[in-house]
Amino acid sequence: MMYPFMTLDDNTEIVHSEMQPDHRVKVYIEKPDEKDCFHSAVCYLPDYTWEAVSGFTPAEIDRYQKFLESTAHLILQFSQEGGVENAAGF
């Protein structure tokens, strides 16, 4: 199951999976482009392994990397609590 995490100022959607048995969390990033298509990428936390990058520039991936580095602790927590909407105390 994938849980919504955040929509950025450029309409980029970020969602994440539950924590997997190997303690990794899949983060899926998707952004609409001007041609009715989507750019997308997958990043696995906590090791920041990027896969399936489509349409994003290296500069955009760098921006998302920095964003994930600053929020990974939240995503990892929420992945164990059924997403941000189910997290205790929020």
N, CA, C and O atoms as a GROMACS GRO file, in nm:
protein
  360
    1MET      N    1   0.084  -0.118   0.000
    1MET     CA    2   0.000   0.000   0.000
    1MET      C    3   0.089   0.124   0.000
    1MET      O    4   0.196   0.125   0.062
    2MET      N    5   0.044   0.226  -0.069
    2MET     CA    6   0.117   0.353  -0.074
    2MET      C    7   0.036   0.459   0.001
    2MET      O    8  -0.087   0.465  -0.009
    3TYR      N    9   0.109   0.542   0.076
    3TYR     CA   10   0.046   0.646   0.157
    3TYR      C   11   0.090   0.784   0.107
    3TYR      O   12   0.207   0.804   0.077
    4PRO      N   13  -0.004   0.878   0.097
    4PRO     CA   14   0.035   1.014   0.057
    4PRO      C   15   0.122   1.077   0.166
    4PRO      O   16   0.097   1.059   0.285
    5PHE      N   17   0.223   1.151   0.123
    5PHE     CA   18   0.309   1.221   0.217
    5PHE      C   19   0.300   1.371   0.199
    5PHE      O   20   0.270   1.445   0.294
    6MET      N   21   0.326   1.419   0.074
    6MET     CA   22   0.329   1.563   0.055
    6MET      C   23   0.314   1.598  -0.093
    6MET      O   24   0.353   1.521  -0.181
    7THR      N   25   0.256   1.715  -0.117
    7THR     CA   26   0.254   1.775  -0.249
    7THR      C   27   0.340   1.901  -0.241
    7THR      O   28   0.314   1.990  -0.160
    8LEU      N   29   0.442   1.907  -0.326
    8LEU     CA   30   0.533   2.022  -0.325
    8LEU      C   31   0.475   2.139  -0.404
    8LEU      O   32   0.372   2.125  -0.471
    9ASP      N   33   0.540   2.253  -0.397
    9ASP     CA   34   0.493   2.376  -0.461
    9ASP      C   35   0.486   2.368  -0.613
    9ASP      O   36   0.418   2.449  -0.676
   10ASP      N   37   0.554   2.270  -0.673
   10ASP     CA   38   0.549   2.254  -0.819
   10ASP      C   39   0.457   2.139  -0.861
   10ASP      O   40   0.470   2.087  -0.972
   11ASN      N   41   0.366   2.100  -0.774
   11ASN     CA   42   0.269   1.991  -0.794
   11ASN      C   43   0.331   1.852  -0.795
   11ASN      O   44   0.267   1.756  -0.839
   12THR      N   45   0.452   1.839  -0.746
   12THR     CA   46   0.514   1.708  -0.732
   12THR      C   47   0.447   1.636  -0.615
   12THR      O   48   0.436   1.689  -0.505
   13GLU      N   49   0.401   1.513  -0.642
   13GLU     CA   50   0.339   1.430  -0.540
   13GLU      C   51   0.442   1.331  -0.487
   13GLU      O   52   0.516   1.269  -0.563
   14ILE      N   53   0.444   1.317  -0.355
   14ILE     CA   54   0.534   1.222  -0.292
   14ILE      C   55   0.450   1.128  -0.206
   14ILE      O   56   0.376   1.170  -0.118
   15VAL      N   57   0.464   0.998  -0.234
   15VAL     CA   58   0.395   0.895  -0.157
   15VAL      C   59   0.498   0.792  -0.113
   15VAL      O   60   0.608   0.785  -0.168
   16HIS      N   61   0.462   0.712  -0.013
   16HIS     CA   62   0.556   0.611   0.037
   16HIS      C   63   0.482   0.483   0.073
   16HIS      O   64   0.361   0.483   0.095
   17SER      N   65   0.558   0.376   0.079
   17SER     CA   66   0.504   0.245   0.115
   17SER      C   67   0.510   0.224   0.265
   17SER      O   68   0.560   0.308   0.340
   18GLU      N   69   0.457   0.110   0.307
   18GLU     CA   70   0.479   0.063   0.443
   18GLU      C   71   0.625   0.020   0.453
   18GLU      O   72   0.691  -0.003   0.352
   19MET      N   73   0.675   0.010   0.575
   19MET     CA   74   0.810  -0.041   0.591
   19MET      C   75   0.811  -0.189   0.554
   19MET      O   76   0.727  -0.267   0.601
   20GLN      N   77   0.905  -0.225   0.469
   20GLN     CA   78   0.917  -0.362   0.421
   20GLN      C   79   0.993  -0.448   0.524
   20GLN      O   80   1.057  -0.394   0.615
   21PRO      N   81   0.985  -0.580   0.511
   21PRO     CA   82   1.058  -0.667   0.606
   21PRO      C   83   1.209  -0.638   0.611
   21PRO      O   84   1.272  -0.663   0.714
   22ASP      N   85   1.265  -0.587   0.502
   22ASP     CA   86   1.409  -0.553   0.502
   22ASP      C   87   1.435  -0.413   0.557
   22ASP      O   88   1.547  -0.362   0.548
   23HIS      N   89   1.332  -0.350   0.614
   23HIS     CA   90   1.338  -0.217   0.676
   23HIS      C   91   1.359  -0.104   0.576
   23HIS      O   92   1.407   0.004   0.612
   24ARG      N   93   1.324  -0.130   0.451
   24ARG     CA   94   1.331  -0.026   0.350
   24ARG      C   95   1.191   0.027   0.323
   24ARG      O   96   1.092  -0.043   0.342
   25VAL      N   97   1.185   0.152   0.278
   25VAL     CA   98   1.059   0.216   0.242
   25VAL      C   99   1.072   0.270   0.100
   25VAL      O  100   1.168   0.340   0.068
   26LYS      N  101   0.977   0.236   0.017
   26LYS     CA  102   0.974   0.284  -0.121
   26LYS      C  103   0.907   0.421  -0.123
   26LYS      O  104   0.795   0.437  -0.073
   27VAL      N  105   0.975   0.519  -0.180
   27VAL     CA  106   0.919   0.654  -0.196
   27VAL      C  107   0.902   0.676  -0.345
   27VAL      O  108   0.997   0.664  -0.423
   28TYR      N  109   0.780   0.709  -0.384
   28TYR     CA  110   0.749   0.732  -0.526
   28TYR      C  111   0.724   0.881  -0.544
   28TYR      O  112   0.647   0.942  -0.471
   29ILE      N  113   0.790   0.939  -0.643
   29ILE     CA  114   0.780   1.082  -0.673
   29ILE      C  115   0.726   1.096  -0.814
   29ILE      O  116   0.778   1.035  -0.908
   30GLU      N  117   0.622   1.177  -0.829
   30GLU     CA  118   0.559   1.196  -0.960
   30GLU      C  119   0.523   1.343  -0.978
   30GLU      O  120   0.470   1.407  -0.887
   31LYS      N  121   0.552   1.394  -1.097
   31LYS     CA  122   0.524   1.534  -1.127
   31LYS      C  123   0.466   1.544  -1.268
   31LYS      O  124   0.521   1.488  -1.362
   32PRO      N  125   0.352   1.615  -1.283
   32PRO     CA  126   0.297   1.634  -1.417
   32PRO      C  127   0.385   1.729  -1.497
   32PRO      O  128   0.446   1.820  -1.442
   33ASP      N  129   0.392   1.707  -1.628
   33ASP     CA  130   0.463   1.802  -1.713
   33ASP      C  131   0.363   1.873  -1.803
   33ASP      O  132   0.243   1.846  -1.797
   34GLU      N  133   0.412   1.964  -1.884
   34GLU     CA  134   0.325   2.046  -1.967
   34GLU      C  135   0.256   1.969  -2.079
   34GLU      O  136   0.161   2.019  -2.139
   35LYS      N  137   0.301   1.850  -2.109
   35LYS     CA  138   0.250   1.773  -2.222
   35LYS      C  139   0.154   1.663  -2.178
   35LYS      O  140   0.139   1.562  -2.248
   36ASP      N  141   0.088   1.679  -2.066
   36ASP     CA  142  -0.005   1.580  -2.013
   36ASP      C  143   0.061   1.446  -1.985
   36ASP      O  144  -0.004   1.342  -1.995
   37CYS      N  145   0.187   1.448  -1.952
   37CYS     CA  146   0.259   1.328  -1.913
   37CYS      C  147   0.306   1.347  -1.769
   37CYS      O  148   0.279   1.449  -1.706
   38PHE      N  149   0.378   1.248  -1.720
   38PHE     CA  150   0.430   1.257  -1.584
   38PHE      C  151   0.578   1.219  -1.583
   38PHE      O  152   0.621   1.131  -1.657
   39HIS      N  153   0.652   1.287  -1.499
   39HIS     CA  154   0.789   1.247  -1.468
   39HIS      C  155   0.778   1.168  -1.338
   39HIS      O  156   0.693   1.198  -1.254
   40SER      N  157   0.863   1.069  -1.322
   40SER     CA  158   0.853   0.987  -1.202
   40SER      C  159   0.988   0.931  -1.163
   40SER      O  160   1.081   0.925  -1.243
   41ALA      N  161   0.997   0.892  -1.038
   41ALA     CA  162   1.118   0.829  -0.985
   41ALA      C  163   1.083   0.755  -0.857
   41ALA      O  164   0.985   0.786  -0.790
   42VAL      N  165   1.166   0.656  -0.826
   42VAL     CA  166   1.152   0.579  -0.704
   42VAL      C  167   1.282   0.593  -0.625
   42VAL      O  168   1.391   0.582  -0.681
   43CYS      N  169   1.268   0.617  -0.496
   43CYS     CA  170   1.384   0.622  -0.407
   43CYS      C  171   1.353   0.533  -0.288
   43CYS      O  172   1.246   0.542  -0.228
   44TYR      N  173   1.448   0.446  -0.253
   44TYR     CA  174   1.433   0.361  -0.136
   44TYR      C  175   1.509   0.419  -0.018
   44TYR      O  176   1.627   0.453  -0.028
   45LEU      N  177   1.438   0.430   0.093
   45LEU     CA  178   1.498   0.475   0.218
   45LEU      C  179   1.524   0.353   0.305
   45LEU      O  180   1.450   0.255   0.292
   46PRO      N  181   1.622   0.352   0.391
   46PRO     CA  182   1.704   0.466   0.432
   46PRO      C  183   1.832   0.482   0.352
   46PRO      O  184   1.913   0.569   0.385
   47ASP      N  185   1.854   0.401   0.248
   47ASP     CA  186   1.982   0.407   0.177
   47ASP      C  187   1.983   0.501   0.056
   47ASP      O  188   2.087   0.515  -0.008
   48TYR      N  189   1.870   0.564   0.024
   48TYR     CA  190   1.861   0.661  -0.085
   48TYR      C  191   1.904   0.601  -0.219
   48TYR      O  192   1.980   0.662  -0.294
   49THR      N  193   1.854   0.482  -0.247
   49THR     CA  194   1.879   0.416  -0.374
   49THR      C  195   1.772   0.461  -0.473
   49THR      O  196   1.652   0.440  -0.450
   50TRP      N  197   1.815   0.524  -0.583
   50TRP     CA  198   1.723   0.574  -0.685
   50TRP      C  199   1.708   0.471  -0.797
   50TRP      O  200   1.805   0.411  -0.841
   51GLU      N  201   1.582   0.452  -0.843
   51GLU     CA  202   1.552   0.362  -0.953
   51GLU      C  203   1.441   0.422  -1.038
   51GLU      O  204   1.370   0.513  -0.996
   52ALA      N  205   1.430   0.371  -1.158
   52ALA     CA  206   1.318   0.405  -1.247
   52ALA      C  207   1.298   0.556  -1.261
   52ALA      O  208   1.184   0.603  -1.258
   53VAL      N  209   1.405   0.630  -1.277
   53VAL     CA  210   1.396   0.775  -1.296
   53VAL      C  211   1.356   0.801  -1.441
   53VAL      O  212   1.425   0.758  -1.534
   54SER      N  213   1.245   0.871  -1.459
   54SER     CA  214   1.194   0.899  -1.593
   54SER      C  215   1.150   1.044  -1.604
   54SER      O  216   1.054   1.086  -1.539
   55GLY      N  217   1.222   1.120  -1.687
   55GLY     CA  218   1.183   1.258  -1.716
   55GLY      C  219   1.244   1.363  -1.627
   55GLY      O  220   1.247   1.480  -1.664
   56PHE      N  221   1.294   1.326  -1.510
   56PHE     CA  222   1.355   1.423  -1.421
   56PHE      C  223   1.499   1.450  -1.462
   56PHE      O  224   1.570   1.360  -1.506
   57THR      N  225   1.543   1.575  -1.447
   57THR     CA  226   1.681   1.612  -1.472
   57THR      C  227   1.766   1.576  -1.349
   57THR      O  228   1.711   1.557  -1.241
   58PRO      N  229   1.897   1.567  -1.366
   58PRO     CA  230   1.983   1.546  -1.248
   58PRO      C  231   1.964   1.653  -1.141
   58PRO      O  232   1.972   1.623  -1.022
   59ALA      N  233   1.941   1.776  -1.182
   59ALA     CA  234   1.918   1.884  -1.085
   59ALA      C  235   1.790   1.861  -1.005
   59ALA      O  236   1.786   1.888  -0.885
   60GLU      N  237   1.686   1.812  -1.071
   60GLU     CA  238   1.561   1.783  -1.001
   60GLU      C  239   1.580   1.668  -0.902
   60GLU      O  240   1.532   1.674  -0.789
   61ILE      N  241   1.650   1.564  -0.944
   61ILE     CA  242   1.676   1.451  -0.854
   61ILE      C  243   1.759   1.499  -0.734
   61ILE      O  244   1.736   1.454  -0.622
   62ASP      N  245   1.852   1.587  -0.758
   62ASP     CA  246   1.931   1.643  -0.648
   62ASP      C  247   1.841   1.718  -0.549
   62ASP      O  248   1.857   1.707  -0.428
   63ARG      N  249   1.747   1.794  -0.603
   63ARG     CA  250   1.652   1.866  -0.517
   63ARG      C  251   1.569   1.769  -0.435
   63ARG      O  252   1.549   1.790  -0.315
   64TYR      N  253   1.520   1.663  -0.497
   64TYR     CA  254   1.439   1.564  -0.426
   64TYR      C  255   1.524   1.487  -0.325
   64TYR      O  256   1.476   1.451  -0.217
   65GLN      N  257   1.648   1.461  -0.359
   65GLN     CA  258   1.739   1.394  -0.265
   65GLN      C  259   1.752   1.477  -0.138
   65GLN      O  260   1.741   1.425  -0.027
   66LYS      N  261   1.775   1.606  -0.154
   66LYS     CA  262   1.789   1.695  -0.038
   66LYS      C  263   1.660   1.701   0.043
   66LYS      O  264   1.661   1.701   0.166
   67PHE      N  265   1.547   1.705  -0.028
   67PHE     CA  266   1.418   1.706   0.039
   67PHE      C  267   1.401   1.577   0.122
   67PHE      O  268   1.362   1.582   0.238
   68LEU      N  269   1.430   1.462   0.059
   68LEU     CA  270   1.415   1.336   0.130
   68LEU      C  271   1.510   1.325   0.248
   68LEU      O  272   1.474   1.270   0.353
   69GLU      N  273   1.631   1.376   0.233
   69GLU     CA  274   1.725   1.374   0.345
   69GLU      C  275   1.671   1.452   0.465
   69GLU      O  276   1.696   1.415   0.580
   70SER      N  277   1.597   1.558   0.438
   70SER     CA  278   1.543   1.641   0.548
   70SER      C  279   1.413   1.586   0.606
   70SER      O  280   1.371   1.628   0.714
   71THR      N  281   1.348   1.492   0.536
   71THR     CA  282   1.220   1.440   0.584
   71THR      C  283   1.218   1.288   0.601
   71THR      O  284   1.115   1.232   0.638
   72ALA      N  285   1.330   1.221   0.576
   72ALA     CA  286   1.333   1.074   0.582
   72ALA      C  287   1.289   1.022   0.718
   72ALA      O  288   1.221   0.920   0.725
   73HIS      N  289   1.327   1.090   0.825
   73HIS     CA  290   1.289   1.043   0.958
   73HIS      C  291   1.137   1.038   0.974
   73HIS      O  292   1.084   0.948   1.040
   74LEU      N  293   1.067   1.134   0.914
   74LEU     CA  294   0.920   1.135   0.919
   74LEU      C  295   0.862   1.023   0.833
   74LEU      O  296   0.771   0.951   0.876
   75ILE      N  297   0.914   1.009   0.711
   75ILE     CA  298   0.863   0.905   0.622
   75ILE      C  299   0.884   0.767   0.685
   75ILE      O  300   0.794   0.683   0.681
   76LEU      N  301   1.001   0.744   0.742
   76LEU     CA  302   1.028   0.615   0.806
   76LEU      C  303   0.933   0.591   0.923
   76LEU      O  304   0.886   0.479   0.942
   77GLN      N  305   0.905   0.694   1.000
   77GLN     CA  306   0.810   0.680   1.111
   77GLN      C  307   0.670   0.652   1.059
   77GLN      O  308   0.603   0.559   1.104
   78PHE      N  309   0.625   0.733   0.963
   78PHE     CA  310   0.489   0.718   0.911
   78PHE      C  311   0.470   0.583   0.841
   78PHE      O  312   0.360   0.530   0.838
   79SER      N  313   0.577   0.528   0.784
   79SER     CA  314   0.567   0.400   0.715
   79SER      C  315   0.534   0.286   0.811
   79SER      O  316   0.488   0.180   0.768
   80GLN      N  317   0.557   0.308   0.938
   80GLN     CA  318   0.526   0.207   1.039
   80GLN      C  319   0.393   0.232   1.109
   80GLN      O  320   0.347   0.150   1.188
   81GLU      N  321   0.331   0.346   1.078
   81GLU     CA  322   0.208   0.386   1.147
   81GLU      C  323   0.089   0.402   1.053
   81GLU      O  324  -0.012   0.461   1.092
   82GLY      N  325   0.101   0.351   0.932
   82GLY     CA  326  -0.011   0.361   0.838
   82GLY      C  327  -0.024   0.495   0.772
   82GLY      O  328  -0.135   0.537   0.737
   83GLY      N  329   0.088   0.565   0.753
   83GLY     CA  330   0.087   0.694   0.685
   83GLY      C  331   0.066   0.809   0.780
   83GLY      O  332   0.034   0.790   0.897
   84VAL      N  333   0.085   0.930   0.727
   84VAL     CA  334   0.075   1.050   0.809
   84VAL      C  335  -0.065   1.067   0.869
   84VAL      O  336  -0.079   1.118   0.980
   85GLU      N  337  -0.168   1.025   0.797
   85GLU     CA  338  -0.304   1.044   0.845
   85GLU      C  339  -0.336   0.956   0.965
   85GLU      O  340  -0.428   0.987   1.040
   86ASN      N  341  -0.261   0.848   0.984
   86ASN     CA  342  -0.284   0.758   1.096
   86ASN      C  343  -0.180   0.768   1.206
   86ASN      O  344  -0.190   0.699   1.307
   87ALA      N  345  -0.080   0.853   1.187
   87ALA     CA  346   0.028   0.864   1.284
   87ALA      C  347  -0.022   0.920   1.416
   87ALA      O  348  -0.100   1.016   1.417
   88ALA      N  349   0.021   0.863   1.524
   88ALA     CA  350  -0.020   0.911   1.656
   88ALA      C  351   0.033   1.052   1.680
   88ALA      O  352   0.149   1.081   1.649
   89GLY      N  353  -0.049   1.136   1.735
   89GLY     CA  354  -0.006   1.270   1.770
   89GLY      C  355  -0.015   1.372   1.658
   89GLY      O  356   0.023   1.487   1.677
   90PHE      N  357  -0.065   1.332   1.541
   90PHE     CA  358  -0.076   1.428   1.430
   90PHE      C  359  -0.220   1.449   1.394
   90PHE      O  360  -0.251   1.526   1.303
   0.00000   0.00000   0.00000
